[in-house]
Amino acid sequence: MENNNLLFHRLRSIRSRKRTAIKDVEKKIRKKYNRSKELWHLRRNIRWIPLENPYQRGFVRFFVVNDEVKRSEDEDLFEGILKKINTYMYSESRLFLKKRKKFGRRIYVEKAQKLNLISFYAWTDPKFGLTPRERQYFLRKEEYNPFRKRNETYYEFIEPWRFTLRIKPNMITHYKPVDAELEKEYAEIESYISQYKVAGIIQKTINGKSNAWKKEYETELIKSRKYANCILSAKVIADYFEDL
């Protein structure tokens, strides 16, 4: 009888077995996720090897400081700004053309190239390296993002005439060797963790930390219509009780 009671207490409930199974799955997913991050760093840190015979692959277009600014005392200032907002565009020919339809016909027009905009988070990030003097040449703007359904803040350089476009041959001088086994393992793990249910578990158990966007949501909540309506309704209620 005592042996039967001991055996009964050792038996696990259905709830306990389910909890253990869920934990085992989460451990497996966490292990795969950590391994994918390791492989990502390994792939990124593969050293570039110089080519014995460099070759040209199209052309590259980018911004440089114009001659007028180079002759001034602010050359270093605008060189530092350009490093943070410069853009590079690649093309097979020097013309940098793209197809466009006009009156039912396909024509070629020149590709437009602009300087980068600085996001609000890069603007406040000390690692981005904007100095107080460099900040004076940027204008704050807000634009509605239809994907996030909210206004986003960015900073635009106000004197783009200080830079001019330059085109030069795009020379391939180095190459990065491909590790077949590393790429195969990385592809298999990425295929696994990108599944819908697995990605949901990763978001909930691994990335489910404090919301970094909370402060911004709170500041935008004050400007929202719902919050304004709440303020108005509260004032109406207060006035009603004062009249009593």
N, C-alpha and C positions, 0 to 999 in steps of 0.2 A: 504493500500500500504506500509506504514512504517513497519507494522508487518511482511509483506512478505519479505521486505528487511532485517529486523533483523533476521528472520528465515533463510534466505539464507546465511548470514554471519556466523551464528552459525553452519551450516552444515560443516562437515569436509571433506576434499578431500580424494581421494582414497590413495594417497601417504602418507598422514598423518595417516590414519588408519593402513596402512601397517607398518609404522614406529613404531606406538604404539604397534602393535601386536608383532613385533620383539623384542622390548624392554621388553615386558611382558615375552616372552619366555626366554630372556637372564637373567632377574631377577629370574625366576624360576630355571634355570640351576645354577646360582650363589648361590642361596639358598641351592640347593641340594649339590653342591660342598662343600660349607662351612660346611654343616651338615656332610658330609662324613669325612671331616678332624677332626671334633669334635668326631665322633664315633671312628675313628681310634685311637685317643689319649685315649679315654675311654677304648677301648679294650686293648691297650698296657699297661695302668697303672693299670690293674686289679692285685691285690696283689696275690703273690704266697702263697699257704697254705702248711705247712709241712705235710708229710704223717706220720701216726702213725706207719706203717710198710713199710719202704723203701724196694725196690726190685731192682734186677739187670736186666738190659736190654742190653745185649751184652757187647762189650768192646769199649774203646776209646783209640786212639793212638795220641800222641802229642810229641812235642820236649821239652827237658830240657837241661840245661847247663851241660856239661860233667864234670867228676870229676877233670880233669886237670885244667879246667878254674876255678872251685870252689876253688881250692887251691891257685889260683893266686890273685893278687891285683885287677884285672879287673872283678871280679865276679859281682859286682853291675852294671857295665857298660853293660855287655852282658845280664844280667837279664832284664835290661830296654829295650835293643834292641829286645830281644825275646818276650816281651809282645806286641810289635808292629807288629811282623811278624810271630808269631806262628800260626800253623794250627792244626785243630782237625779233625780226621777221625774216623768214627764209623763203627763197624762190628758186626755181630752176633757171630763170633768166633775169637779166638786169631790170626788166621793165616792171616787175611785180604787179602783174595784171590778174584780174579775176573775171569770170563770166557773169554777165548780167543781162536780163531780158528787158528790151525796150521796144514798145510797139510790136510785140510778137517776135522780134528778132533777138538773137543772142549777140551781144557785143562785149568787148573787153574794156574794162575800166581799171584805173589804178587802185590798188589796195590802200586804204587809209591806215595810217599808223599814228598812234597817240602815245603820250607818256602815261605811265601807270598812275592810278589813283591810290592814295594811301587810306586804308581802312581805319576805322575808329580804334580797333584793337592794336594795330601796328603803331598808330599815333601815340597811344598811351603806353606802349611797351618800351621800357628803357633799352632793351637789347637791339631795337631797331636803329637807335643811334641818332635820332634827330636832335640837333642842337637848338637852343632858343633862337638863335639868329636865323637858322634855316626854317624854322616854323613861321617866321614872318612872311615868307613867300608862298604860303598856302592859304587857301580859302575854304572854310567849312561849308559843306552843302549836305542836303538831305534829299533822298530819292526813294520813292515807293518801290519795294521789291514785291512783285506779284507772286513769287513762289513762297516766300515767307509771310506774305500779307502784312507787311509792316514797313515803316520808314527806316532806312538805313543811313547812317552818317558816314561821310567820307571827306577827304581833303584833297583839293585839286591845286596843282601848281599854277600860279596866276601869271607867270611871265614865260610862256613856252617859246617866245621869240629868241630867247637866249641860247637855244639849242637848234641844231640843224641836222638833217638826215645825211647819212653817209652810207655808201654801198661798197662792199669789198668782197672778193672771192671767199667762199666758205671752204676752208682747207681742213681736211680730215687728217690729223697728225697722230692720233692715238686710237687705240681700240681696247675694249674690255673683253677678256676671254670669257667664254660661257662654260659653266660647270653643269654638265648634263644631269648628273645625279642630284645636284642641289636644286636645279630648276624643276626636275620631276617631283621631288619631295615637296617643294614649295607649292607647285600647282595642285598636288593632291590635297594638301592641307587647306589651301585656299578654297578649293572646291567643296570641302567638307564644312568649313566654318561659315561659308557664305550661304548655306542652306537657310531657308526661312526660319525654321524652328530653332536651329542652332544659333543663328544670329540673334534671335529673340532672347535666348538664354544668356548669351554673352552680354547683351545690353542690360539685362536685368541683374545678373549676378556679378559681372566683372566691371562693366562700365557704369553701373547704376550708382554713381556717386553723387555728391551734392551738385546741384545745377549751377553751372558757371554763368548762365544767362539770367539768373534770377534777378540780379540787381537791375539789369536793363529792362526786364519785364516790369519791375516795380516802377521804374521811372516812366515807362510808357503807359502804365496803367493809369497814372495821374492824368495823362492827356487823352485817355480813351473816353468814348461817349458813355459807356456804362458807368464809369466812376463819376463822371459829371452828373449823370442822372441820379446817382445815389446821393451826391451832395445836395442837389436840388430837392429831392424828396425829404432828406433830413431837415433842411431848412423849412420846408412846408410844415412838417410835423412839429418842429420847434415853435413856429409862429402860431400854430393851432393851439398848443398848450399855453402859450402866453396870453391868448385871448380869453381862455377859460377863467 
